[in-house]
Amino acid sequence: MAWPMRHLVARVEPDVDAVLAEHATSYWGRPLARRVVEPSDRKPAHQLLWTIDGEPVAELLLAERGPVTLVVHDFSVFTELRAAIRSRRVHVRLATHLDSVDGD
């Protein structure tokens, strides 16, 4: 991952962690997990995946070029995440039925 991408992740990740950790403990009563998913044939971009009790909550898709995308799978945190992330280089959107998270 190139330096500008690492820098952007370092700026965005604490905000996402804070919002999702609060949601995980207060709403779900479960811990938040985060993992890095390496690129594969099906998903060509690096990806950070946040899960609560094995369920995907958000994923940060890191493309080689263009904006970073934060895909929110739990609509109850969408507005709060969108307000917390104030970067024009990060697009925040809700997941659709085409966004499948299988971790590979």
N, CA, C and O atoms as CSV, one atom per row, in Angstrom:
chain,resi,resn,atom,element,x,y,z
A,1,MET,N,N,0.853,-1.170,0.000
A,1,MET,CA,C,0.000,0.000,0.000
A,1,MET,C,C,0.901,1.235,0.000
A,1,MET,O,O,1.831,1.328,0.801
A,2,ALA,N,N,0.629,2.165,-0.882
A,2,ALA,CA,C,1.436,3.367,-1.037
A,2,ALA,C,C,1.263,4.311,0.155
A,2,ALA,O,O,0.277,4.237,0.889
A,3,TRP,N,N,2.246,5.201,0.328
A,3,TRP,CA,C,2.230,6.115,1.463
A,3,TRP,C,C,0.957,6.955,1.531
A,3,TRP,O,O,0.370,7.038,2.610
A,4,PRO,N,N,0.493,7.584,0.448
A,4,PRO,CA,C,-0.733,8.395,0.574
A,4,PRO,C,C,-1.926,7.576,1.055
A,4,PRO,O,O,-2.768,8.076,1.802
A,5,MET,N,N,-1.997,6.318,0.625
A,5,MET,CA,C,-3.102,5.458,1.044
A,5,MET,C,C,-2.985,5.127,2.534
A,5,MET,O,O,-3.982,5.154,3.255
A,6,ARG,N,N,-1.787,4.819,2.990
A,6,ARG,CA,C,-1.579,4.535,4.425
A,6,ARG,C,C,-1.920,5.762,5.266
A,6,ARG,O,O,-2.507,5.646,6.342
A,7,HIS,N,N,-1.549,6.925,4.769
A,7,HIS,CA,C,-1.843,8.174,5.482
A,7,HIS,C,C,-3.353,8.398,5.578
A,7,HIS,O,O,-3.859,8.778,6.634
A,8,LEU,N,N,-4.061,8.167,4.495
A,8,LEU,CA,C,-5.519,8.332,4.497
A,8,LEU,C,C,-6.179,7.344,5.449
A,8,LEU,O,O,-7.087,7.708,6.195
A,9,VAL,N,N,-5.726,6.102,5.425
A,9,VAL,CA,C,-6.271,5.092,6.342
A,9,VAL,C,C,-5.995,5.497,7.791
A,9,VAL,O,O,-6.861,5.348,8.654
A,10,ALA,N,N,-4.807,6.002,8.055
A,10,ALA,CA,C,-4.463,6.434,9.411
A,10,ALA,C,C,-5.352,7.580,9.884
A,10,ALA,O,O,-5.618,7.699,11.080
A,11,ARG,N,N,-5.812,8.417,8.968
A,11,ARG,CA,C,-6.705,9.528,9.328
A,11,ARG,C,C,-8.150,9.070,9.526
A,11,ARG,O,O,-8.847,9.582,10.402
A,12,VAL,N,N,-8.597,8.122,8.727
A,12,VAL,CA,C,-9.997,7.699,8.735
A,12,VAL,C,C,-10.274,6.605,9.767
A,12,VAL,O,O,-11.326,6.602,10.406
A,13,GLU,N,N,-9.340,5.688,9.924
A,13,GLU,CA,C,-9.549,4.516,10.777
A,13,GLU,C,C,-9.946,4.841,12.223
A,13,GLU,O,O,-10.852,4.189,12.741
A,14,PRO,N,N,-9.322,5.805,12.899
A,14,PRO,CA,C,-9.741,6.101,14.280
A,14,PRO,C,C,-11.195,6.556,14.386
A,14,PRO,O,O,-11.881,6.213,15.349
A,15,ASP,N,N,-11.668,7.325,13.407
A,15,ASP,CA,C,-13.063,7.778,13.426
A,15,ASP,C,C,-14.025,6.613,13.236
A,15,ASP,O,O,-15.034,6.512,13.933
A,16,VAL,N,N,-13.709,5.740,12.292
A,16,VAL,CA,C,-14.550,4.566,12.058
A,16,VAL,C,C,-14.530,3.660,13.283
A,16,VAL,O,O,-15.576,3.184,13.725
A,17,ASP,N,N,-13.336,3.422,13.833
A,17,ASP,CA,C,-13.215,2.578,15.033
A,17,ASP,C,C,-14.046,3.121,16.189
A,17,ASP,O,O,-14.727,2.358,16.875
A,18,ALA,N,N,-13.996,4.423,16.409
A,18,ALA,CA,C,-14.717,5.023,17.531
A,18,ALA,C,C,-16.232,4.858,17.379
A,18,ALA,O,O,-16.914,4.468,18.327
A,19,VAL,N,N,-16.748,5.151,16.201
A,19,VAL,CA,C,-18.194,5.044,15.963
A,19,VAL,C,C,-18.646,3.587,16.082
A,19,VAL,O,O,-19.639,3.291,16.748
A,20,LEU,N,N,-17.917,2.687,15.438
A,20,LEU,CA,C,-18.326,1.286,15.438
A,20,LEU,C,C,-18.123,0.606,16.789
A,20,LEU,O,O,-18.912,-0.262,17.161
A,21,ALA,N,N,-17.084,0.983,17.527
A,21,ALA,CA,C,-16.874,0.395,18.855
A,21,ALA,C,C,-17.996,0.797,19.803
A,21,ALA,O,O,-18.468,-0.023,20.590
A,22,GLU,N,N,-18.422,2.045,19.734
A,22,GLU,CA,C,-19.547,2.501,20.567
A,22,GLU,C,C,-20.818,1.754,20.181
A,22,GLU,O,O,-21.571,1.330,21.057
A,23,HIS,N,N,-21.062,1.589,18.907
A,23,HIS,CA,C,-22.248,0.872,18.416
A,23,HIS,C,C,-22.197,-0.600,18.840
A,23,HIS,O,O,-23.206,-1.172,19.254
A,24,ALA,N,N,-21.021,-1.196,18.730
A,24,ALA,CA,C,-20.885,-2.621,19.069
A,24,ALA,C,C,-21.166,-2.885,20.539
A,24,ALA,O,O,-21.845,-3.854,20.880
A,25,THR,N,N,-20.651,-2.034,21.404
A,25,THR,CA,C,-20.828,-2.276,22.836
A,25,THR,C,C,-22.190,-1.835,23.354
A,25,THR,O,O,-22.765,-2.496,24.218
A,26,SER,N,N,-22.714,-0.724,22.836
A,26,SER,CA,C,-23.984,-0.234,23.376
A,26,SER,C,C,-25.202,-0.896,22.731
A,26,SER,O,O,-26.199,-1.127,23.414
A,27,TYR,N,N,-25.149,-1.202,21.452
A,27,TYR,CA,C,-26.307,-1.771,20.765
A,27,TYR,C,C,-26.249,-3.297,20.709
A,27,TYR,O,O,-27.218,-3.972,21.057
A,28,TRP,N,N,-25.111,-3.838,20.272
A,28,TRP,CA,C,-24.972,-5.278,20.122
A,28,TRP,C,C,-24.529,-5.969,21.405
A,28,TRP,O,O,-24.859,-7.133,21.632
A,29,GLY,N,N,-23.782,-5.257,22.243
A,29,GLY,CA,C,-23.217,-5.888,23.439
A,29,GLY,C,C,-22.124,-6.885,23.098
A,29,GLY,O,O,-21.898,-7.841,23.838
A,30,ARG,N,N,-21.454,-6.668,21.993
A,30,ARG,CA,C,-20.397,-7.557,21.500
A,30,ARG,C,C,-19.169,-6.732,21.129
A,30,ARG,O,O,-19.283,-5.531,20.885
A,31,PRO,N,N,-18.004,-7.359,21.083
A,31,PRO,CA,C,-16.799,-6.618,20.692
A,31,PRO,C,C,-16.724,-6.406,19.179
A,31,PRO,O,O,-17.303,-7.157,18.394
A,32,LEU,N,N,-16.010,-5.386,18.811
A,32,LEU,CA,C,-15.772,-5.058,17.414
A,32,LEU,C,C,-14.485,-5.726,16.964
A,32,LEU,O,O,-13.499,-5.725,17.702
A,33,ALA,N,N,-14.476,-6.293,15.773
A,33,ALA,CA,C,-13.266,-6.886,15.200
A,33,ALA,C,C,-12.950,-6.189,13.888
A,33,ALA,O,O,-13.848,-5.814,13.133
A,34,ARG,N,N,-11.662,-6.021,13.630
A,34,ARG,CA,C,-11.223,-5.409,12.377
A,34,ARG,C,C,-10.117,-6.281,11.804
A,34,ARG,O,O,-9.235,-6.746,12.526
A,35,ARG,N,N,-10.179,-6.492,10.498
A,35,ARG,CA,C,-9.112,-7.258,9.851
A,35,ARG,C,C,-8.833,-6.695,8.468
A,35,ARG,O,O,-9.679,-6.044,7.855
A,36,VAL,N,N,-7.638,-6.963,8.002
A,36,VAL,CA,C,-7.217,-6.542,6.673
A,36,VAL,C,C,-7.413,-7.718,5.732
A,36,VAL,O,O,-6.982,-8.834,6.023
A,37,VAL,N,N,-8.061,-7.468,4.611
A,37,VAL,CA,C,-8.271,-8.481,3.582
A,37,VAL,C,C,-7.400,-8.091,2.397
A,37,VAL,O,O,-7.541,-7.004,1.837
A,38,GLU,N,N,-6.506,-8.986,2.028
A,38,GLU,CA,C,-5.594,-8.726,0.916
A,38,GLU,C,C,-6.333,-8.857,-0.415
A,38,GLU,O,O,-7.362,-9.529,-0.490
A,39,PRO,N,N,-5.814,-8.220,-1.463
A,39,PRO,CA,C,-6.450,-8.325,-2.782
A,39,PRO,C,C,-6.486,-9.768,-3.289
A,39,PRO,O,O,-5.605,-10.570,-2.977
A,40,SER,N,N,-7.502,-10.078,-4.062
A,40,SER,CA,C,-7.617,-11.392,-4.684
A,40,SER,C,C,-8.146,-11.205,-6.102
A,40,SER,O,O,-8.309,-10.075,-6.563
A,41,ASP,N,N,-8.410,-12.300,-6.786
A,41,ASP,CA,C,-8.951,-12.207,-8.142
A,41,ASP,C,C,-10.336,-11.564,-8.143
A,41,ASP,O,O,-10.676,-10.799,-9.045
A,42,ARG,N,N,-11.133,-11.884,-7.119
A,42,ARG,CA,C,-12.500,-11.364,-7.068
A,42,ARG,C,C,-12.572,-9.954,-6.507
A,42,ARG,O,O,-13.442,-9.176,-6.899
A,43,LYS,N,N,-11.665,-9.612,-5.589
A,43,LYS,CA,C,-11.629,-8.267,-5.000
A,43,LYS,C,C,-10.230,-7.699,-5.222
A,43,LYS,O,O,-9.313,-8.013,-4.462
A,44,PRO,N,N,-10.050,-6.869,-6.251
A,44,PRO,CA,C,-8.708,-6.401,-6.599
A,44,PRO,C,C,-8.138,-5.327,-5.671
A,44,PRO,O,O,-6.978,-4.944,-5.823
A,45,ALA,N,N,-8.917,-4.839,-4.724
A,45,ALA,CA,C,-8.449,-3.766,-3.840
A,45,ALA,C,C,-8.177,-4.298,-2.439
A,45,ALA,O,O,-8.780,-5.278,-2.001
A,46,HIS,N,N,-7.251,-3.628,-1.741
A,46,HIS,CA,C,-7.074,-3.904,-0.319
A,46,HIS,C,C,-8.373,-3.530,0.381
A,46,HIS,O,O,-9.140,-2.708,-0.120
A,47,GLN,N,N,-8.612,-4.118,1.509
A,47,GLN,CA,C,-9.876,-3.877,2.198
A,47,GLN,C,C,-9.669,-4.015,3.701
A,47,GLN,O,O,-9.000,-4.937,4.169
A,48,LEU,N,N,-10.257,-3.082,4.450
A,48,LEU,CA,C,-10.353,-3.209,5.899
A,48,LEU,C,C,-11.795,-3.575,6.195
A,48,LEU,O,O,-12.719,-2.932,5.698
A,49,LEU,N,N,-11.987,-4.597,6.995
A,49,LEU,CA,C,-13.335,-5.092,7.261
A,49,LEU,C,C,-13.591,-5.062,8.763
A,49,LEU,O,O,-12.829,-5.637,9.541
A,50,TRP,N,N,-14.668,-4.389,9.165
A,50,TRP,CA,C,-15.089,-4.347,10.559
A,50,TRP,C,C,-16.291,-5.265,10.719
A,50,TRP,O,O,-17.248,-5.184,9.950
A,51,THR,N,N,-16.239,-6.133,11.714
A,51,THR,CA,C,-17.351,-7.049,11.973
A,51,THR,C,C,-17.730,-7.006,13.447
A,51,THR,O,O,-16.903,-6.724,14.315
A,52,ILE,N,N,-18.985,-7.289,13.700
A,52,ILE,CA,C,-19.488,-7.462,15.064
A,52,ILE,C,C,-20.139,-8.832,15.099
A,52,ILE,O,O,-21.102,-9.098,14.380
A,53,ASP,N,N,-19.610,-9.682,15.931
A,53,ASP,CA,C,-20.139,-11.045,16.075
A,53,ASP,C,C,-20.186,-11.770,14.723
A,53,ASP,O,O,-21.126,-12.512,14.438
A,54,GLY,N,N,-19.161,-11.544,13.903
A,54,GLY,CA,C,-19.058,-12.199,12.613
A,54,GLY,C,C,-19.857,-11.558,11.490
A,54,GLY,O,O,-19.735,-11.971,10.337
A,55,GLU,N,N,-20.668,-10.562,11.801
A,55,GLU,CA,C,-21.479,-9.876,10.790
A,55,GLU,C,C,-20.744,-8.628,10.299
A,55,GLU,O,O,-20.279,-7.829,11.112
A,56,PRO,N,N,-20.633,-8.451,8.985
A,56,PRO,CA,C,-19.961,-7.244,8.477
A,56,PRO,C,C,-20.755,-5.987,8.808
A,56,PRO,O,O,-21.972,-5.935,8.631
A,57,VAL,N,N,-20.049,-4.990,9.285
A,57,VAL,CA,C,-20.676,-3.711,9.615
A,57,VAL,C,C,-20.214,-2.640,8.631
A,57,VAL,O,O,-21.013,-1.824,8.172
A,58,ALA,N,N,-18.929,-2.647,8.312
A,58,ALA,CA,C,-18.386,-1.674,7.372
A,58,ALA,C,C,-17.126,-2.243,6.744
A,58,ALA,O,O,-16.437,-3.074,7.335
A,59,GLU,N,N,-16.840,-1.782,5.542
A,59,GLU,CA,C,-15.598,-2.164,4.878
A,59,GLU,C,C,-15.046,-0.955,4.136
A,59,GLU,O,O,-15.774,-0.233,3.454
A,60,LEU,N,N,-13.760,-0.756,4.283
A,60,LEU,CA,C,-13.064,0.335,3.632
A,60,LEU,C,C,-12.324,-0.255,2.438
A,60,LEU,O,O,-11.391,-1.041,2.607
A,61,LEU,N,N,-12.738,0.123,1.236
A,61,LEU,CA,C,-12.151,-0.401,0.006
A,61,LEU,C,C,-11.079,0.569,-0.481
A,61,LEU,O,O,-11.359,1.736,-0.754
A,62,LEU,N,N,-9.865,0.074,-0.584
A,62,LEU,CA,C,-8.725,0.901,-0.936
A,62,LEU,C,C,-8.293,0.606,-2.363
A,62,LEU,O,O,-7.580,-0.368,-2.606
A,63,ALA,N,N,-8.710,1.423,-3.294
A,63,ALA,CA,C,-8.353,1.245,-4.701
A,63,ALA,C,C,-6.977,1.846,-4.963
A,63,ALA,O,O,-6.532,2.746,-4.250
A,64,GLU,N,N,-6.312,1.337,-5.990
A,64,GLU,CA,C,-5.005,1.879,-6.372
A,64,GLU,C,C,-5.128,3.328,-6.830
A,64,GLU,O,O,-4.262,4.157,-6.551
A,65,ARG,N,N,-6.208,3.616,-7.530
A,65,ARG,CA,C,-6.457,4.978,-8.007
A,65,ARG,C,C,-7.880,5.376,-7.646
A,65,ARG,O,O,-8.753,4.528,-7.464
A,66,GLY,N,N,-8.089,6.654,-7.549
A,66,GLY,CA,C,-9.426,7.141,-7.267
A,66,GLY,C,C,-9.724,7.179,-5.778
A,66,GLY,O,O,-8.857,6.895,-4.952
A,67,PRO,N,N,-10.949,7.529,-5.447
A,67,PRO,CA,C,-11.306,7.703,-4.033
A,67,PRO,C,C,-11.437,6.368,-3.301
A,67,PRO,O,O,-11.688,5.323,-3.901
A,68,VAL,N,N,-11.262,6.445,-2.012
A,68,VAL,CA,C,-11.484,5.312,-1.120
A,68,VAL,C,C,-12.985,5.254,-0.848
A,68,VAL,O,O,-13.639,6.293,-0.768
A,69,THR,N,N,-13.533,4.054,-0.706
A,69,THR,CA,C,-14.962,3.908,-0.461
A,69,THR,C,C,-15.182,3.191,0.857
A,69,THR,O,O,-14.618,2.122,1.091
A,70,LEU,N,N,-16.002,3.778,1.718
A,70,LEU,CA,C,-16.432,3.125,2.948
A,70,LEU,C,C,-17.844,2.610,2.693
A,70,LEU,O,O,-18.784,3.392,2.552
A,71,VAL,N,N,-17.982,1.298,2.637
A,71,VAL,CA,C,-19.277,0.658,2.404
A,71,VAL,C,C,-19.846,0.276,3.762
A,71,VAL,O,O,-19.244,-0.510,4.493
A,72,VAL,N,N,-20.996,0.828,4.098
A,72,VAL,CA,C,-21.616,0.604,5.404
A,72,VAL,C,C,-22.713,-0.444,5.247
A,72,VAL,O,O,-23.665,-0.249,4.491
A,73,HIS,N,N,-22.573,-1.553,5.966
A,73,HIS,CA,C,-23.538,-2.651,5.879
A,73,HIS,C,C,-24.649,-2.537,6.917
A,73,HIS,O,O,-25.697,-3.165,6.762
A,74,ASP,N,N,-24.445,-1.760,7.959
A,74,ASP,CA,C,-25.446,-1.568,9.014
A,74,ASP,C,C,-25.969,-0.140,8.916
A,74,ASP,O,O,-25.281,0.807,9.295
A,75,PHE,N,N,-27.180,0.009,8.409
A,75,PHE,CA,C,-27.706,1.349,8.136
A,75,PHE,C,C,-27.843,2.211,9.389
A,75,PHE,O,O,-27.902,3.436,9.287
A,76,SER,N,N,-27.893,1.597,10.563
A,76,SER,CA,C,-28.069,2.381,11.790
A,76,SER,C,C,-26.839,3.213,12.146
A,76,SER,O,O,-26.942,4.105,12.988
A,77,VAL,N,N,-25.694,2.958,11.544
A,77,VAL,CA,C,-24.503,3.770,11.809
A,77,VAL,C,C,-24.096,4.618,10.601
A,77,VAL,O,O,-23.086,5.321,10.651
A,78,PHE,N,N,-24.869,4.556,9.528
A,78,PHE,CA,C,-24.507,5.267,8.306
A,78,PHE,C,C,-24.377,6.770,8.526
A,78,PHE,O,O,-23.355,7.356,8.168
A,79,THR,N,N,-25.377,7.394,9.100
A,79,THR,CA,C,-25.369,8.847,9.287
A,79,THR,C,C,-24.224,9.280,10.194
A,79,THR,O,O,-23.556,10.280,9.930
A,80,GLU,N,N,-24.003,8.529,11.253
A,80,GLU,CA,C,-22.930,8.879,12.186
A,80,GLU,C,C,-21.552,8.728,11.537
A,80,GLU,O,O,-20.674,9.563,11.754
A,81,LEU,N,N,-21.357,7.676,10.750
A,81,LEU,CA,C,-20.082,7.501,10.049
A,81,LEU,C,C,-19.879,8.584,9.002
A,81,LEU,O,O,-18.774,9.104,8.843
A,82,ARG,N,N,-20.922,8.915,8.303
A,82,ARG,CA,C,-20.820,9.953,7.282
A,82,ARG,C,C,-20.448,11.300,7.903
A,82,ARG,O,O,-19.675,12.064,7.324
A,83,ALA,N,N,-20.997,11.583,9.072
A,83,ALA,CA,C,-20.660,12.836,9.754
A,83,ALA,C,C,-19.245,12.805,10.324
A,83,ALA,O,O,-18.571,13.834,10.367
A,84,ALA,N,N,-18.795,11.641,10.759
A,84,ALA,CA,C,-17.469,11.524,11.379
A,84,ALA,C,C,-16.341,11.625,10.355
A,84,ALA,O,O,-15.253,12.100,10.679
A,85,ILE,N,N,-16.586,11.190,9.148
A,85,ILE,CA,C,-15.541,11.193,8.124
A,85,ILE,C,C,-15.710,12.426,7.258
A,85,ILE,O,O,-16.673,12.557,6.502
A,86,ARG,N,N,-14.760,13.316,7.387
A,86,ARG,CA,C,-14.847,14.588,6.677
A,86,ARG,C,C,-13.690,14.719,5.695
A,86,ARG,O,O,-12.869,15.630,5.793
A,87,SER,N,N,-13.647,13.811,4.769
A,87,SER,CA,C,-12.613,13.837,3.753
A,87,SER,C,C,-13.252,13.669,2.394
A,87,SER,O,O,-14.082,12.782,2.195
A,88,ARG,N,N,-12.871,14.509,1.468
A,88,ARG,CA,C,-13.436,14.380,0.124
A,88,ARG,C,C,-12.842,13.197,-0.623
A,88,ARG,O,O,-13.324,12.830,-1.695
A,89,ARG,N,N,-11.794,12.597,-0.060
A,89,ARG,CA,C,-11.173,11.427,-0.682
A,89,ARG,C,C,-11.813,10.114,-0.264
A,89,ARG,O,O,-11.422,9.046,-0.736
A,90,VAL,N,N,-12.802,10.194,0.626
A,90,VAL,CA,C,-13.496,8.991,1.086
A,90,VAL,C,C,-14.980,9.140,0.777
A,90,VAL,O,O,-15.628,10.074,1.250
A,91,HIS,N,N,-15.510,8.228,-0.009
A,91,HIS,CA,C,-16.935,8.198,-0.312
A,91,HIS,C,C,-17.590,7.201,0.639
A,91,HIS,O,O,-17.163,6.050,0.730
A,92,VAL,N,N,-18.622,7.644,1.345
A,92,VAL,CA,C,-19.353,6.778,2.267
A,92,VAL,C,C,-20.684,6.435,1.610
A,92,VAL,O,O,-21.427,7.320,1.187
A,93,ARG,N,N,-20.975,5.133,1.528
A,93,ARG,CA,C,-22.241,4.718,0.924
A,93,ARG,C,C,-22.765,3.474,1.633
A,93,ARG,O,O,-22.017,2.729,2.266
A,94,LEU,N,N,-24.068,3.278,1.507
A,94,LEU,CA,C,-24.695,2.076,2.053
A,94,LEU,C,C,-24.426,0.894,1.135
A,94,LEU,O,O,-24.305,1.055,-0.079
A,95,ALA,N,N,-24.333,-0.275,1.713
A,95,ALA,CA,C,-24.140,-1.496,0.939
A,95,ALA,C,C,-25.417,-1.839,0.184
A,95,ALA,O,O,-26.521,-1.541,0.640
A,96,THR,N,N,-25.258,-2.455,-0.949
A,96,THR,CA,C,-26.391,-2.934,-1.729
A,96,THR,C,C,-26.339,-4.463,-1.767
A,96,THR,O,O,-25.438,-5.078,-1.196
A,97,HIS,N,N,-27.292,-5.050,-2.429
A,97,HIS,CA,C,-27.300,-6.508,-2.533
A,97,HIS,C,C,-26.117,-7.024,-3.354
A,97,HIS,O,O,-25.807,-8.214,-3.297
A,98,LEU,N,N,-25.463,-6.166,-4.105
A,98,LEU,CA,C,-24.301,-6.567,-4.890
A,98,LEU,C,C,-23.014,-6.618,-4.066
A,98,LEU,O,O,-22.024,-7.210,-4.495
A,99,ASP,N,N,-23.028,-5.996,-2.882
A,99,ASP,CA,C,-21.859,-5.990,-2.001
A,99,ASP,C,C,-21.891,-7.208,-1.100
A,99,ASP,O,O,-22.590,-7.230,-0.087
A,100,SER,N,N,-21.136,-8.209,-1.477
A,100,SER,CA,C,-21.070,-9.403,-0.628
A,100,SER,C,C,-19.727,-9.416,0.061
A,100,SER,O,O,-18.703,-9.092,-0.540
A,101,VAL,N,N,-19.736,-9.787,1.309
A,101,VAL,CA,C,-18.510,-9.857,2.093
A,101,VAL,C,C,-18.317,-11.317,2.475
A,101,VAL,O,O,-19.081,-11.888,3.254
A,102,ASP,N,N,-17.276,-11.896,1.905
A,102,ASP,CA,C,-16.958,-13.264,2.270
A,102,ASP,C,C,-15.548,-13.382,2.815
A,102,ASP,O,O,-15.095,-14.473,3.161
A,103,GLY,N,N,-14.840,-12.228,2.892
A,103,GLY,CA,C,-13.529,-12.217,3.516
A,103,GLY,C,C,-12.408,-12.730,2.641
A,103,GLY,O,O,-11.246,-12.669,3.043
A,104,ASP,N,N,-12.714,-13.228,1.468
A,104,ASP,CA,C,-11.656,-13.745,0.592
A,104,ASP,C,C,-11.533,-12.907,-0.649
A,104,ASP,O,O,-10.694,-13.191,-1.505
